[in-house]
Amino acid sequence: MSNSIDTRAPFFPNSKTAQKEAARLRKAGNVHRNTYDRAEEIRTKTAKDAKVSIPESIKDFSKIKKAVDSSTPVDNQSKIADLKARIQAGTYEVDYDALADKVLQTEY
C-alpha cells in the first residue's frame, strides 16, 4: 500500500505539493514574478554568498582517501599470528638497530 500523501513542504520544487501549489497559483492568476531589476539585485547579493572555496589540504586529503579506498587491502593476519607465536615461545628477538632507526626517523 503506497502513501499518496506528499508530506514535503512546497519549498522543494519537485514535490507534488509544490507542483500542485504552483498549478493552483497559475490558475488563479496569482503568480508574481520579480522584475528584471529585482532579479539582478537578488543574483548580485546572493552570488558572493553562494561561492564555496575548498582548501587545497582538503582536496589533497580527498585524493589520498580515493587512492587508499581504491587500493587492495593488506592482510597482515599471518604476520601478526607469527609474531604472537614467536613472542609466546620466547624466540622473538628485537632488532635494536632497526628500532633505533625508526625512532630517529619519526623524531627528526
C-alpha positions in Angstrom: 0.0 0.0 0.0 1.6 3.3 -1.1 1.1 6.5 0.7 -0.3 9.1 -1.8 0.1 12.0 0.7 3.1 14.2 0.0 4.4 15.5 3.3 7.2 17.5 1.9 6.9 21.3 2.1 6.2 23.2 -1.1 9.7 24.6 -0.7 11.0 21.6 -2.6 10.3 22.5 -6.3 9.8 18.9 -7.5 7.5 17.8 -4.7 3.9 17.1 -5.6 2.8 19.7 -3.0 4.9 22.4 -4.7 3.7 21.4 -8.2 0.0 21.5 -7.0 0.6 24.8 -5.4 2.2 26.3 -8.5 -0.7 25.0 -10.7 -3.2 26.5 -8.3 -1.5 29.9 -8.3 -1.2 29.9 -12.1 -4.9 29.0 -12.4 -5.8 31.8 -10.0 -3.5 34.3 -11.8 -1.6 34.9 -8.6 1.9 34.2 -10.0 4.1 37.1 -9.2 7.4 37.4 -10.9 10.3 39.7 -9.9 11.1 42.5 -12.2 14.4 42.2 -14.2 16.0 44.8 -11.9 14.9 42.9 -8.7 16.1 39.6 -10.2 19.5 41.1 -10.9 19.7 42.6 -7.4 18.9 39.2 -5.9 21.5 37.5 -8.1 24.1 40.1 -7.2 23.5 39.8 -3.5 23.4 36.0 -3.4 26.4 35.4 -5.8 29.0 36.3 -3.3 27.3 34.1 -0.6 26.8 31.2 -3.0 30.5 30.6 -3.6 32.3 27.8 -1.8 36.0 27.6 -1.6 37.7 24.3 -0.7 41.2 24.5 0.8 43.9 22.7 -1.0 44.6 20.5 2.0 41.1 19.1 1.8 41.4 18.5 -1.9 44.7 16.6 -1.2 43.1 14.6 1.6 40.3 13.7 -0.8 42.8 12.5 -3.4 44.6 10.4 -0.8 41.4 8.9 0.5 40.3 7.9 -3.0 43.7 6.3 -3.6 43.6 4.4 -0.3 40.0 3.3 -0.9 40.7 2.0 -4.4 43.9 0.1 -3.3 43.7 -3.6 -2.4 43.6 -4.3 1.3 46.7 -5.7 3.0 46.2 -8.8 5.1 48.7 -9.0 7.9 46.9 -11.6 10.0 49.5 -14.3 9.2 52.4 -11.9 10.1 50.7 -10.9 13.3 50.0 -14.6 14.2 53.6 -15.5 13.6 54.9 -12.6 15.8 52.5 -13.6 18.6 53.6 -17.2 18.4 57.3 -16.2 18.5 56.8 -13.9 21.4 54.9 -16.5 23.4 57.5 -19.1 22.6 60.2 -16.7 23.7 62.1 -16.8 20.3 61.3 -13.3 19.2 64.4 -11.0 19.2 64.1 -7.3 18.9 66.4 -5.7 16.2 67.5 -2.8 18.3 69.4 -1.1 15.5 66.2 -1.1 13.2 64.1 0.1 16.2 66.5 3.0 16.9 66.5 3.9 13.2 62.7 4.0 13.2 62.6 6.1 16.3 65.1 8.6 14.9 63.2 8.8 11.6 60.0 9.7 13.4 61.6 12.1 15.8 63.8 14.0 13.3 
